[in-house]
Amino acid sequence: MIKISTPLTKDIVKMLTAGDRVLISGYLYTARDAAHRRITEALARGEELPFDIKDQIIYYAGPAPAKPGDVIGSCGPTTSGRVDIYTPRLIELGLSGMLGKGERSDAVVQAMKAHTAVYFAAVGGAGALIAQCVTAAEPVAYADLGAEAIVRLTVRDLPAVVVIDSNGGNAYVDGKAEYRKI
């Protein structure tokens, strides 16, 4: 396991390779497709983003409400492809990490290679376990979107796998090739 902390600088991104298992600590921001649409609309109007995207990780998740005494409810990943139309622009602006599940489009992978970004996968169905890594949750923007609002999470040792690295190495592609050899 490789322990990494945010901000996720380009130097950290460059040292990661597809297949690496990591434990992420620090801050990350939740945002699903509705929030990405709003971010893109704000950019088109020339407005500032609700958070500084440079060297940040966006977690494609819509956390469930917290039960009494908990920091957050279940907080599992959603399918990353749902935001692929918006992602290259955010990577160009300095987004260095994404956390979700599922494959990414060629446009996203090309942007990652051009601008030094990395894509992490979390285990789908493990939202309750992932929530145990969250030590604080602070709403940032678009509260009217409910579970799809942008929330700043403070995390400690959130487990993930580097699926696509900044050189285009892809654990999904490599994994399928290895499986076919069996």
N, CA, C and O atoms as a DFTB+ gen file, in Angstrom:
728 C
 N C O
     1  1       0.839      -1.189       0.000
     2  2       0.000       0.000       0.000
     3  2       0.876       1.243       0.000
     4  3       1.882       1.327       0.706
     5  1       0.463       2.196      -0.809
     6  2       1.155       3.472      -0.873
     7  2       0.267       4.504      -0.185
     8  3      -0.898       4.665      -0.546
     9  1       0.809       5.189       0.787
    10  2       0.051       6.234       1.478
    11  2       0.286       7.555       0.747
    12  3       1.425       7.961       0.520
    13  1      -0.818       8.219       0.383
    14  2      -0.716       9.517      -0.256
    15  2      -1.615      10.497       0.474
    16  3      -2.609      10.120       1.094
    17  1      -1.240      11.764       0.384
    18  2      -2.027      12.825       1.021
    19  2      -2.302      13.921       0.010
    20  3      -1.531      14.147      -0.923
    21  1      -3.427      14.597       0.223
    22  2      -3.745      15.742      -0.610
    23  2      -3.148      16.991       0.019
    24  3      -2.957      17.034       1.235
    25  1      -2.847      18.020      -0.792
    26  2      -3.149      18.133      -2.203
    27  2      -2.366      17.096      -3.022
    28  3      -1.245      16.718      -2.684
    29  1      -3.002      16.658      -4.106
    30  2      -2.426      15.634      -4.978
    31  2      -1.609      16.337      -6.064
    32  3      -2.106      16.642      -7.148
    33  1      -0.353      16.581      -5.736
    34  2       0.525      17.312      -6.653
    35  2       0.909      16.443      -7.849
    36  3       0.773      15.220      -7.817
    37  1       1.386      17.094      -8.890
    38  2       1.822      16.385     -10.098
    39  2       2.966      15.415      -9.766
    40  3       3.061      14.350     -10.374
    41  1       3.826      15.770      -8.816
    42  2       4.915      14.860      -8.422
    43  2       4.371      13.566      -7.845
    44  3       4.891      12.490      -8.139
    45  1       3.327      13.656      -7.024
    46  2       2.707      12.450      -6.471
    47  2       2.062      11.643      -7.592
    48  3       2.235      10.426      -7.667
    49  1       1.317      12.326      -8.465
    50  2       0.635      11.647      -9.571
    51  2       1.642      10.874     -10.427
    52  3       1.385       9.730     -10.801
    53  1       2.777      11.487     -10.737
    54  2       3.780      10.861     -11.604
    55  2       4.372       9.587     -11.008
    56  3       4.834       8.721     -11.752
    57  1       4.368       9.457      -9.694
    58  2       4.964       8.264      -9.069
    59  2       3.994       7.085      -9.020
    60  3       4.395       5.974      -8.674
    61  1       2.721       7.309      -9.362
    62  2       1.716       6.250      -9.282
    63  2       1.600       5.490     -10.602
    64  3       1.679       6.071     -11.684
    65  1       1.410       4.179     -10.483
    66  2       1.310       3.298     -11.641
    67  2       0.020       2.494     -11.559
    68  3      -0.413       2.096     -10.477
    69  1      -0.589       2.259     -12.721
    70  2      -1.817       1.461     -12.767
    71  2      -1.599       0.155     -12.006
    72  3      -0.605      -0.541     -12.211
    73  1      -2.533      -0.159     -11.139
    74  2      -2.450      -1.357     -10.309
    75  2      -1.998      -1.080      -8.891
    76  3      -2.201      -1.916      -8.010
    77  1      -1.382       0.088      -8.643
    78  2      -0.961       0.425      -7.281
    79  2      -2.170       0.518      -6.365
    80  3      -3.208       1.061      -6.743
    81  1      -2.028      -0.015      -5.163
    82  2      -3.049       0.157      -4.132
    83  2      -2.611       1.308      -3.244
    84  3      -1.455       1.380      -2.826
    85  1      -3.552       2.215      -2.957
    86  2      -3.217       3.415      -2.195
    87  2      -4.174       3.604      -1.028
    88  3      -5.283       3.068      -1.010
    89  1      -3.716       4.376      -0.062
    90  2      -4.542       4.863       1.039
    91  2      -4.475       6.385       0.965
    92  3      -3.406       6.979       1.109
    93  1      -5.629       7.007       0.739
    94  2      -5.689       8.450       0.547
    95  2      -6.100       9.127       1.851
    96  3      -7.069       8.726       2.496
    97  1      -5.343      10.162       2.229
    98  2      -5.681      10.977       3.397
    99  2      -5.673      12.447       2.986
   100  3      -4.931      12.850       2.090
   101  1      -6.504      13.234       3.650
   102  2      -6.593      14.659       3.351
   103  2      -7.996      15.021       2.923
   104  3      -8.975      14.482       3.440
   105  1      -8.090      15.946       1.968
   106  2      -9.382      16.433       1.493
   107  2      -9.677      15.914       0.097
   108  3      -8.772      15.757      -0.723
   109  1     -10.933      15.652      -0.163
   110  2     -11.403      15.434      -1.518
   111  2     -12.817      15.961      -1.600
   112  3     -13.459      16.210      -0.580
   113  1     -13.296      16.130      -2.811
   114  2     -14.599      16.748      -3.032
   115  2     -15.523      15.783      -3.751
   116  3     -15.138      15.188      -4.758
   117  1     -16.741      15.621      -3.245
   118  2     -17.718      14.796      -3.942
   119  2     -18.372      15.642      -5.023
   120  3     -18.638      16.827      -4.824
   121  1     -18.624      15.028      -6.156
   122  2     -19.368      15.695      -7.239
   123  2     -19.824      14.626      -8.215
   124  3     -19.026      13.821      -8.695
   125  1     -21.110      14.627      -8.500
   126  2     -21.670      13.724      -9.500
   127  2     -22.056      14.529     -10.740
   128  3     -21.634      15.676     -10.890
   129  1     -22.845      13.943     -11.617
   130  2     -23.120      14.581     -12.892
   131  2     -23.850      15.923     -12.771
   132  3     -23.526      16.850     -13.513
   133  1     -24.810      16.058     -11.874
   134  2     -25.520      17.334     -11.744
   135  2     -24.572      18.449     -11.302
   136  3     -24.657      19.567     -11.810
   137  1     -23.684      18.162     -10.375
   138  2     -22.706      19.160      -9.926
   139  2     -21.718      19.484     -11.043
   140  3     -21.344      20.643     -11.222
   141  1     -21.295      18.475     -11.791
   142  2     -20.388      18.727     -12.922
   143  2     -21.050      19.629     -13.966
   144  3     -20.404      20.509     -14.536
   145  1     -22.320      19.405     -14.206
   146  2     -23.040      20.247     -15.166
   147  2     -23.034      21.703     -14.672
   148  3     -22.802      22.625     -15.454
   149  1     -23.288      21.900     -13.384
   150  2     -23.291      23.258     -12.830
   151  2     -21.900      23.889     -12.892
   152  3     -21.768      25.074     -13.198
   153  1     -20.881      23.114     -12.607
   154  2     -19.508      23.627     -12.686
   155  2     -19.215      24.080     -14.111
   156  3     -18.657      25.156     -14.323
   157  1     -19.588      23.267     -15.074
   158  2     -19.342      23.589     -16.479
   159  2     -20.103      24.845     -16.898
   160  3     -19.570      25.681     -17.628
   161  1     -21.335      24.977     -16.443
   162  2     -22.125      26.173     -16.740
   163  2     -21.489      27.416     -16.112
   164  3     -21.462      28.479     -16.732
   165  1     -20.984      27.285     -14.899
   166  2     -20.316      28.404     -14.229
   167  2     -19.062      28.815     -15.004
   168  3     -18.804      30.005     -15.182
   169  1     -18.292      27.841     -15.459
   170  2     -17.102      28.142     -16.255
   171  2     -17.479      28.881     -17.536
   172  3     -16.804      29.833     -17.929
   173  1     -18.554      28.443     -18.185
   174  2     -19.000      29.081     -19.428
   175  2     -19.400      30.540     -19.200
   176  3     -19.275      31.372     -20.099
   177  1     -19.878      30.843     -17.996
   178  2     -20.254      32.218     -17.661
   179  2     -19.068      33.022     -17.134
   180  3     -19.209      34.206     -16.828
   181  1     -17.914      32.394     -17.027
   182  2     -16.723      33.088     -16.536
   183  2     -16.677      33.227     -15.028
   184  3     -15.932      34.056     -14.504
   185  1     -17.465      32.424     -14.322
   186  2     -17.513      32.502     -12.866
   187  2     -16.425      31.631     -12.232
   188  3     -15.910      30.698     -12.847
   189  1     -16.096      31.967     -10.989
   190  2     -15.149      31.144     -10.229
   191  2     -15.823      29.853      -9.809
   192  3     -17.035      29.807      -9.600
   193  1     -15.031      28.815      -9.688
   194  2     -15.555      27.538      -9.216
   195  2     -15.776      27.601      -7.706
   196  3     -15.167      28.427      -7.027
   197  1     -16.644      26.733      -7.174
   198  2     -16.923      26.775      -5.731
   199  2     -15.763      26.283      -4.861
   200  3     -15.811      26.405      -3.637
   201  1     -14.722      25.727      -5.488
   202  2     -13.508      25.350      -4.767
   203  2     -12.355      25.395      -5.757
   204  3     -12.554      25.295      -6.967
   205  1     -11.143      25.549      -5.225
   206  2      -9.946      25.575      -6.071
   207  2      -9.669      24.147      -6.531
   208  3      -9.351      23.280      -5.717
   209  1      -9.787      23.909      -7.816
   210  2      -9.699      22.561      -8.362
   211  2      -8.250      22.070      -8.501
   212  3      -8.016      20.868      -8.631
   213  1      -7.290      22.982      -8.476
   214  2      -5.886      22.616      -8.696
   215  2      -5.407      21.626      -7.631
   216  3      -5.553      21.855      -6.430
   217  1      -4.836      20.530      -8.106
   218  2      -4.252      19.488      -7.255
   219  2      -5.278      18.815      -6.332
   220  3      -4.926      18.327      -5.258
   221  1      -6.526      18.792      -6.752
   222  2      -7.579      18.182      -5.946
   223  2      -8.019      16.842      -6.535
   224  3      -7.711      16.508      -7.679
   225  1      -8.748      16.089      -5.716
   226  2      -9.385      14.845      -6.129
   227  2     -10.891      15.060      -6.063
   228  3     -11.416      15.543      -5.059
   229  1     -11.579      14.698      -7.141
   230  2     -13.037      14.664      -7.106
   231  2     -13.450      13.203      -6.959
   232  3     -13.015      12.335      -7.715
   233  1     -14.293      12.960      -5.974
   234  2     -14.843      11.631      -5.712
   235  2     -16.253      11.601      -6.273
   236  3     -17.116      12.367      -5.843
   237  1     -16.485      10.725      -7.224
   238  2     -17.798      10.599      -7.836
   239  2     -18.685       9.803      -6.885
   240  3     -18.790       8.580      -6.974
   241  1     -19.312      10.527      -5.984
   242  2     -20.142       9.903      -4.953
   243  2     -21.234      10.875      -4.537
   244  3     -21.075      12.092      -4.633
   245  1     -22.323      10.327      -4.082
   246  2     -23.417      11.106      -3.512
   247  2     -23.694      10.555      -2.131
   248  3     -24.546       9.679      -1.978
   249  1     -22.993      11.049      -1.119
   250  2     -23.121      10.482       0.221
   251  2     -24.552      10.498       0.746
   252  3     -25.299      11.454       0.539
   253  1     -24.909       9.432       1.419
   254  2     -26.212       9.354       2.083
   255  2     -26.166      10.209       3.352
   256  3     -25.090      10.452       3.899
   257  1     -27.328      10.662       3.818
   258  2     -27.346      11.441       5.065
   259  2     -26.772      10.632       6.228
   260  3     -26.892       9.408       6.286
   261  1     -26.155      11.349       7.136
   262  2     -25.551      10.706       8.310
   263  2     -26.623      10.309       9.317
   264  3     -27.598      11.031       9.529
   265  1     -26.425       9.163       9.926
   266  2     -27.263       8.768      11.055
   267  2     -26.770       9.538      12.276
   268  3     -25.624       9.988      12.290
   269  1     -27.601       9.699      13.292
   270  2     -27.158      10.413      14.493
   271  2     -25.840       9.835      15.024
   272  3     -25.700       8.626      15.208
   273  1     -24.893      10.726      15.260
   274  2     -23.600      10.329      15.785
   275  2     -22.565       9.986      14.732
   276  3     -21.388       9.826      15.054
   277  1     -22.985       9.869      13.467
   278  2     -22.047       9.563      12.384
   279  2     -21.673      10.842      11.637
   280  3     -22.432      11.810      11.627
   281  1     -20.496      10.834      11.014
   282  2     -20.041      11.966      10.224
   283  2     -20.792      12.016       8.901
   284  3     -21.144      13.091       8.416
   285  1     -21.033      10.848       8.325
   286  2     -21.628      10.749       6.996
   287  2     -22.312       9.398       6.879
   288  3     -21.991       8.462       7.612
   289  1     -23.246       9.304       5.964
   290  2     -23.864       8.016       5.665
   291  2     -23.012       7.248       4.666
   292  3     -21.862       7.603       4.410
   293  1     -23.579       6.213       4.116
   294  2     -22.877       5.421       3.114
   295  2     -22.345       6.328       2.013
   296  3     -23.017       7.270       1.591
   297  1     -21.148       6.038       1.559
   298  2     -20.454       6.960       0.653
   299  2     -19.692       6.172      -0.410
   300  3     -18.468       6.252      -0.503
   301  1     -20.434       5.415      -1.204
   302  2     -19.800       4.596      -2.225
   303  2     -19.654       5.323      -3.544
   304  3     -20.311       6.338      -3.772
   305  1     -18.790       4.808      -4.422
   306  2     -18.538       5.449      -5.711
   307  2     -19.687       5.230      -6.693
   308  3     -20.398       4.227      -6.635
   309  1     -19.843       6.189      -7.586
   310  2     -20.790       6.038      -8.689
   311  2     -19.997       5.852      -9.983
   312  3     -18.779       6.027     -10.002
   313  1     -20.681       5.503     -11.040
   314  2     -20.044       5.233     -12.318
   315  2     -19.427       6.506     -12.886
   316  3     -20.117       7.503     -13.098
   317  1     -18.136       6.458     -13.126
   318  2     -17.378       7.634     -13.556
   319  2     -17.723       8.099     -14.961
   320  3     -17.649       9.294     -15.248
   321  1     -18.094       7.186     -15.835
   322  2     -18.409       7.549     -17.210
   323  2     -19.516       8.579     -17.327
   324  3     -19.637       9.250     -18.352
   325  1     -20.318       8.708     -16.295
   326  2     -21.421       9.675     -16.306
   327  2     -20.919      11.114     -16.375
   328  3     -21.667      12.002     -16.783
   329  1     -19.679      11.363     -15.988
   330  2     -19.143      12.726     -15.998
   331  2     -18.032      12.911     -17.031
   332  3     -17.379      13.955     -17.064
   333  1     -17.819      11.905     -17.866
   334  2     -16.722      11.991     -18.838
   335  2     -16.838      13.185     -19.775
   336  3     -15.815      13.721     -20.201
   337  1     -18.029      13.611     -20.102
   338  2     -18.211      14.756     -20.993
   339  2     -17.649      16.043     -20.375
   340  3     -17.239      16.946     -21.105
   341  1     -17.626      16.136     -19.053
   342  2     -17.166      17.338     -18.362
   343  2     -15.703      17.268     -17.916
   344  3     -15.073      18.302     -17.691
   345  1     -15.174      16.079     -17.789
   346  2     -13.898      15.864     -17.107
   347  2     -12.673      16.439     -17.804
   348  3     -11.835      17.027     -17.120
   349  1     -12.513      16.309     -19.124
   350  2     -11.291      16.858     -19.736
   351  2     -11.056      18.334     -19.409
   352  3      -9.919      18.738     -19.167
   353  1     -12.105      19.131     -19.399
   354  2     -11.958      20.561     -19.085
   355  2     -11.465      20.758     -17.655
   356  3     -10.629      21.626     -17.404
   357  1     -11.970      19.969     -16.722
   358  2     -11.537      20.106     -15.326
   359  2     -10.080      19.678     -15.161
   360  3      -9.334      20.273     -14.382
   361  1      -9.690      18.659     -15.887
   362  2      -8.280      18.236     -15.843
   363  2      -7.392      19.344     -16.392
   364  3      -6.329      19.614     -15.834
   365  1      -7.812      19.992     -17.484
   366  2      -7.056      21.116     -18.047
   367  2      -6.883      22.228     -17.022
   368  3      -5.861      22.915     -17.019
   369  1      -7.866      22.411     -16.157
   370  2      -7.826      23.465     -15.135
   371  2      -7.014      23.079     -13.904
   372  3      -6.841      23.896     -13.001
   373  1      -6.509      21.833     -13.854
   374  2      -5.635      21.449     -12.746
   375  2      -6.118      20.306     -11.889
   376  3      -5.406      19.891     -10.975
   377  1      -7.329      19.768     -12.154
   378  2      -7.775      18.585     -11.406
   379  2      -6.745      17.480     -11.605
   380  3      -6.405      17.142     -12.739
   381  1      -6.250      16.918     -10.510
   382  2      -5.183      15.917     -10.652
   383  2      -5.624      14.506     -10.294
   384  3      -4.898      13.553     -10.573
   385  1      -6.799      14.345      -9.683
   386  2      -7.235      13.005      -9.322
   387  2      -8.746      12.866      -9.380
   388  3      -9.493      13.806      -9.111
   389  1      -9.170      11.667      -9.740
   390  2     -10.582      11.319      -9.774
   391  2     -10.730       9.966      -9.109
   392  3      -9.859       9.106      -9.242
   393  1     -11.826       9.774      -8.395
   394  2     -12.086       8.532      -7.686
   395  2     -13.510       8.110      -7.985
   396  3     -14.450       8.868      -7.747
   397  1     -13.674       6.919      -8.499
   398  2     -15.006       6.434      -8.836
   399  2     -14.961       4.953      -9.131
   400  3     -14.194       4.209      -8.520
   401  1     -15.803       4.522     -10.087
   402  2     -15.769       3.134     -10.523
   403  2     -16.094       3.093     -12.014
   404  3     -16.812       3.950     -12.529
   405  1     -15.564       2.107     -12.684
   406  2     -15.837       1.931     -14.106
   407  2     -14.800       2.574     -14.996
   408  3     -13.943       3.335     -14.548
   409  1     -14.903       2.248     -16.270
   410  2     -13.933       2.718     -17.255
   411  2     -14.151       4.181     -17.606
   412  3     -15.196       4.757     -17.304
   413  1     -13.146       4.778     -18.251
   414  2     -13.183       6.178     -18.670
   415  2     -13.074       6.260     -20.184
   416  3     -12.565       5.348     -20.836
   417  1     -13.557       7.363     -20.730
   418  2     -13.506       7.567     -22.174
   419  2     -12.082       7.869     -22.619
   420  3     -11.225       8.239     -21.816
   421  1     -11.851       7.704     -23.915
   422  2     -10.542       8.026     -24.474
   423  2     -10.209       9.502     -24.271
   424  3      -9.053       9.844     -24.023
   425  1     -11.209      10.378     -24.373
   426  2     -10.965      11.813     -24.177
   427  2     -10.443      12.100     -22.772
   428  3      -9.556      12.936     -22.599
   429  1     -10.985      11.416     -21.775
   430  2     -10.520      11.603     -20.400
   431  2      -9.091      11.088     -20.258
   432  3      -8.248      11.758     -19.663
   433  1      -8.814       9.905     -20.799
   434  2      -7.467       9.330     -20.697
   435  2      -6.456      10.237     -21.392
   436  3      -5.359      10.445     -20.873
   437  1      -6.802      10.775     -22.547
   438  2      -5.884      11.670     -23.257
   439  2      -5.626      12.937     -22.446
   440  3      -4.493      13.416     -22.401
   441  1      -6.653      13.485     -21.807
   442  2      -6.474      14.668     -20.957
   443  2      -5.590      14.340     -19.759
   444  3      -4.765      15.157     -19.350
   445  1      -5.762      13.145     -19.198
   446  2      -4.929      12.730     -18.065
   447  2      -3.460      12.673     -18.467
   448  3      -2.588      13.119     -17.722
   449  1      -3.196      12.130     -19.631
   450  2      -1.821      12.030     -20.116
   451  2      -1.241      13.415     -20.424
   452  3      -0.077      13.682     -20.123
   453  1      -2.038      14.278     -21.012
   454  2      -1.560      15.613     -21.393
   455  2      -1.331      16.524     -20.194
   456  3      -0.473      17.406     -20.238
   457  1      -2.100      16.313     -19.115
   458  2      -2.052      17.252     -17.989
   459  2      -1.682      16.602     -16.652
   460  3      -1.832      17.228     -15.602
   461  1      -1.205      15.365     -16.677
   462  2      -0.721      14.653     -15.492
   463  2      -1.805      14.506     -14.416
   464  3      -1.802      15.192     -13.394
   465  1      -2.723      13.586     -14.693
   466  2      -3.781      13.272     -13.730
   467  2      -3.880      11.757     -13.579
   468  3      -3.330      11.004     -14.383
   469  1      -4.582      11.325     -12.546
   470  2      -4.705       9.902     -12.233
   471  2      -6.159       9.584     -11.884
   472  3      -6.886      10.418     -11.345
   473  1      -6.559       8.359     -12.207
   474  2      -7.903       7.896     -11.895
   475  2      -7.807       6.721     -10.944
   476  3      -7.162       5.714     -11.237
   477  1      -8.457       6.864      -9.798
   478  2      -8.518       5.824      -8.779
   479  2      -9.880       5.151      -8.818
   480  3     -10.880       5.784      -9.157
   481  1      -9.920       3.882      -8.476
   482  2     -11.195       3.183      -8.324
   483  2     -11.370       2.797      -6.861
   484  3     -10.433       2.385      -6.177
   485  1     -12.613       2.948      -6.415
   486  2     -13.020       2.446      -5.108
   487  2     -13.960       1.275      -5.367
   488  3     -14.503       1.141      -6.463
   489  1     -14.144       0.456      -4.392
   490  2     -14.972      -0.735      -4.558
   491  2     -16.441      -0.360      -4.462
   492  3     -16.900       0.164      -3.447
   493  1     -17.176      -0.639      -5.545
   494  2     -18.611      -0.431      -5.531
   495  2     -19.249      -1.369      -4.514
   496  3     -18.811      -2.510      -4.367
   497  1     -20.271      -0.907      -3.818
   498  2     -20.937      -1.720      -2.808
   499  2     -20.295      -1.630      -1.434
   500  3     -20.792      -2.217      -0.473
   501  1     -19.191      -0.898      -1.338
   502  2     -18.481      -0.786      -0.057
   503  2     -18.679       0.592       0.572
   504  3     -17.836       1.044       1.347
   505  1     -19.780       1.257       0.248
   506  2     -20.017       2.615       0.724
   507  2     -20.016       2.769       2.226
   508  3     -19.527       3.776       2.739
   509  1     -20.555       1.791       2.954
   510  2     -20.572       1.875       4.417
   511  2     -19.159       1.763       4.977
   512  3     -18.821       2.426       5.957
   513  1     -18.340       0.929       4.360
   514  2     -16.953       0.798       4.814
   515  2     -16.141       2.047       4.474
   516  3     -15.343       2.518       5.284
   517  1     -16.352       2.577       3.272
   518  2     -15.642       3.790       2.872
   519  2     -16.014       4.937       3.803
   520  3     -15.154       5.746       4.150
   521  1     -17.276       5.023       4.212
   522  2     -17.722       6.090       5.106
   523  2     -16.941       6.095       6.412
   524  3     -16.798       7.146       7.037
   525  1     -16.437       4.956       6.831
   526  2     -15.645       4.886       8.060
   527  2     -14.310       5.613       7.932
   528  3     -13.672       5.921       8.939
   529  1     -13.885       5.890       6.699
   530  2     -12.636       6.631       6.466
   531  2     -12.858       8.138       6.495
   532  3     -11.894       8.903       6.508
   533  1     -14.113       8.574       6.505
   534  2     -14.445       9.996       6.470
   535  2     -14.492      10.534       7.899
   536  3     -15.271      10.060       8.726
   537  1     -13.643      11.537       8.181
   538  2     -13.595      12.117       9.522
   539  2     -14.349      13.432       9.625
   540  3     -14.657      13.883      10.729
   541  1     -14.655      14.063       8.471
   542  2     -15.432      15.302       8.459
   543  2     -16.055      15.464       7.078
   544  3     -15.496      15.027       6.073
   545  1     -17.224      16.100       7.048
   546  2     -17.917      16.381       5.791
   547  2     -18.499      17.786       5.867
   548  3     -19.293      18.095       6.756
   549  1     -18.095      18.634       4.923
   550  2     -18.513      20.031       4.927
   551  2     -19.149      20.376       3.575
   552  3     -18.476      20.300       2.547
   553  1     -20.428      20.753       3.561
   554  2     -21.052      21.167       2.297
   555  2     -20.317      22.370       1.710
   556  3     -19.942      23.293       2.433
   557  1     -20.114      22.351       0.386
   558  2     -19.377      23.419      -0.291
   559  2     -20.274      24.205      -1.242
   560  3     -20.235      25.435      -1.253
   561  1     -21.086      23.503      -2.043
   562  2     -21.885      24.198      -3.055
   563  2     -23.036      23.325      -3.525
   564  3     -23.017      22.102      -3.390
   565  1     -24.042      23.997      -4.084
   566  2     -25.179      23.359      -4.740
   567  2     -25.982      22.471      -3.789
   568  3     -26.340      21.344      -4.129
   569  1     -26.257      22.993      -2.601
   570  2     -27.008      22.240      -1.595
   571  2     -28.372      21.789      -2.115
   572  3     -28.904      20.773      -1.668
   573  1     -28.935      22.539      -3.054
   574  2     -30.232      22.170      -3.601
   575  2     -30.201      20.846      -4.367
   576  3     -31.253      20.283      -4.669
   577  1     -29.015      20.350      -4.680
   578  2     -28.886      19.073      -5.382
   579  2     -28.942      17.879      -4.428
   580  3     -28.836      16.733      -4.865
   581  1     -29.107      18.138      -3.143
   582  2     -29.205      17.042      -2.174
   583  2     -27.936      16.204      -2.145
   584  3     -26.843      16.730      -1.933
   585  1     -28.080      14.899      -2.359
   586  2     -26.930      13.986      -2.306
   587  2     -25.902      14.289      -3.390
   588  3     -24.755      13.852      -3.298
   589  1     -26.310      15.043      -4.428
   590  2     -25.369      15.368      -5.501
   591  2     -24.664      16.705      -5.290
   592  3     -23.925      17.150      -6.168
   593  1     -24.874      17.352      -4.150
   594  2     -24.176      18.600      -3.840
   595  2     -22.678      18.325      -3.724
   596  3     -22.255      17.183      -3.547
   597  1     -21.894      19.382      -3.825
   598  2     -20.448      19.242      -3.626
   599  2     -20.180      19.309      -2.123
   600  3     -20.586      20.249      -1.439
   601  1     -19.487      18.288      -1.635
   602  2     -19.144      18.188      -0.216
   603  2     -17.639      17.967      -0.108
   604  3     -17.063      17.141      -0.818
   605  1     -17.020      18.717       0.788
   606  2     -15.591      18.523       1.057
   607  2     -15.473      17.482       2.157
   608  3     -15.930      17.687       3.281
   609  1     -14.854      16.366       1.811
   610  2     -14.641      15.288       2.775
   611  2     -13.208      15.328       3.280
   612  3     -12.271      15.525       2.506
   613  1     -13.051      15.141       4.563
   614  2     -11.732      14.884       5.133
   615  2     -11.669      13.377       5.332
   616  3     -12.519      12.795       6.006
   617  1     -10.660      12.751       4.745
   618  2     -10.558      11.297       4.810
   619  2      -9.217      10.874       5.401
   620  3      -8.216      11.587       5.322
   621  1      -9.241       9.688       5.993
   622  2      -8.012       9.100       6.531
   623  2      -7.935       7.658       6.030
   624  3      -8.795       6.831       6.332
   625  1      -6.897       7.384       5.267
   626  2      -6.609       6.032       4.759
   627  2      -7.775       5.432       3.978
   628  3      -8.158       4.284       4.202
   629  1      -8.335       6.217       3.061
   630  2      -9.386       5.712       2.184
   631  2      -8.725       4.809       1.140
   632  3      -7.874       5.271       0.381
   633  1      -9.105       3.527       1.091
   634  2      -8.452       2.601       0.165
   635  2      -8.959       2.760      -1.267
   636  3     -10.156       2.914      -1.508
   637  1      -8.018       2.720      -2.209
   638  2      -8.356       2.815      -3.622
   639  2      -7.260       2.120      -4.429
   640  3      -6.205       1.761      -3.907
   641  1      -7.544       1.947      -5.707
   642  2      -6.577       1.354      -6.630
   643  2      -6.356       2.342      -7.767
   644  3      -7.311       2.928      -8.276
   645  1      -5.104       2.528      -8.167
   646  2      -4.823       3.330      -9.348
   647  2      -5.257       2.502     -10.549
   648  3      -4.676       1.455     -10.838
   649  1      -6.279       2.977     -11.244
   650  2      -6.777       2.238     -12.400
   651  2      -6.133       2.757     -13.678
   652  3      -5.700       1.969     -14.519
   653  1      -6.066       4.076     -13.828
   654  2      -5.408       4.669     -14.995
   655  2      -4.397       5.678     -14.477
   656  3      -4.738       6.600     -13.737
   657  1      -3.140       5.487     -14.881
   658  2      -2.092       6.395     -14.424
   659  2      -1.866       7.517     -15.441
   660  3      -2.485       7.538     -16.505
   661  1      -0.990       8.430     -15.104
   662  2      -0.773       9.618     -15.941
   663  2      -0.055       9.325     -17.251
   664  3       0.064      10.207     -18.101
   665  1       0.420       8.113     -17.421
   666  2       1.026       7.700     -18.691
   667  2       0.048       6.913     -19.560
   668  3       0.389       6.483     -20.662
   669  1      -1.162       6.731     -19.053
   670  2      -2.168       5.976     -19.795
   671  2      -2.202       4.502     -19.454
   672  3      -3.002       3.759     -20.024
   673  1      -1.345       4.053     -18.527
   674  2      -1.412       2.668     -18.068
   675  2      -2.793       2.407     -17.500
   676  3      -3.309       3.224     -16.738
   677  1      -3.410       1.275     -17.858
   678  2      -4.801       1.043     -17.524
   679  2      -4.979      -0.362     -16.952
   680  3      -4.858      -1.355     -17.670
   681  1      -5.264      -0.431     -15.669
   682  2      -5.430      -1.726     -15.002
   683  2      -6.630      -2.491     -15.538
   684  3      -6.626      -3.721     -15.517
   685  1      -7.655      -1.798     -16.016
   686  2      -8.797      -2.500     -16.599
   687  2      -8.377      -3.232     -17.871
   688  3      -8.729      -4.397     -18.060
   689  1      -7.634      -2.564     -18.735
   690  2      -7.162      -3.176     -19.981
   691  2      -6.191      -4.308     -19.669
   692  3      -6.318      -5.406     -20.211
   693  1      -5.218      -4.041     -18.792
   694  2      -4.222      -5.056     -18.442
   695  2      -4.870      -6.259     -17.756
   696  3      -4.495      -7.403     -18.011
   697  1      -5.845      -5.990     -16.884
   698  2      -6.524      -7.072     -16.176
   699  2      -7.286      -7.982     -17.128
   700  3      -7.264      -9.204     -16.978
   701  1      -7.951      -7.395     -18.093
   702  2      -8.674      -8.204     -19.077
   703  2      -7.700      -9.051     -19.897
   704  3      -7.984     -10.214     -20.184
   705  1      -6.575      -8.490     -20.270
   706  2      -5.576      -9.225     -21.050
   707  2      -5.030     -10.402     -20.240
   708  3      -4.851     -11.496     -20.777
   709  1      -4.767     -10.181     -18.954
   710  2      -4.275     -11.261     -18.095
   711  2      -5.328     -12.358     -17.952
   712  3      -5.001     -13.544     -17.984
   713  1      -6.574     -11.968     -17.797
   714  2      -7.663     -12.937     -17.637
   715  2      -7.794     -13.806     -18.888
   716  3      -8.040     -15.009     -18.796
   717  1      -7.629     -13.187     -20.050
   718  2      -7.760     -13.952     -21.310
   719  2      -6.680     -15.010     -21.465
   720  3      -6.860     -15.970     -22.214
   721  1      -5.561     -14.851     -20.770
   722  2      -4.462     -15.829     -20.842
   723  2      -4.790     -17.110     -20.100
   724  3      -4.171     -18.148     -20.335
   725  1      -5.768     -17.038     -19.201
   726  2      -6.082     -18.195     -18.371
   727  2      -6.741     -19.285     -19.195
   728  3      -7.080     -20.342     -18.663
